[in-house]
């Protein structure tokens, strides 16, 4: 049986992440640099393997990235939206400078997957929804290569799933904008094949 692949794409740059702001559910579009970054992704993901499905977070920056990917494919694919791939809800921290989070809060966040930003979401909760989304993809045996356009935290949670480790590994990984990460989509033997590849 042919190997099944899941390619996880982080959206391109926005004005907010260029300014080092925490960008969770705030709904910013790609900026000029971001649009240039994602214009190259269609051809790049197609080199990994023929794309059967494209799924996106509902946020605009991800939707714009997914649309750019479809425009670069040799075949027409409609973008599906799955809210389980939305970025972590930063709650009151959303849209704020990274420096607005205290050193004590960062220390707790990095060591406790159940840390909740005020009015936000824990990494443990994010991990549950991402794993549910992956389980649905595992059941879709009709496609050998699925592309999901998402954000830093959900992609890292998917990598943790592939490696069989806890979501706290997120703090020991870094993802560039408009990067591609590919895992083997296999319930028994998942594996991380590539990580943080940019074009």
PyMOL commands that set and color helices and strands:
alter all, ss='L'
color gray80, all
select helices_A, chain A and resi 15-18+32-38+41-48+60-71+83-85+91-93+98-100+103-111+123-138+152-163+167-172
alter helices_A, ss='H'
color red, helices_A
select strands_A, chain A and resi 5-10+53-56+79-81+145-150+180-184+191-197
alter strands_A, ss='S'
color yellow, strands_A
deselect
rebuild
show_as cartoon
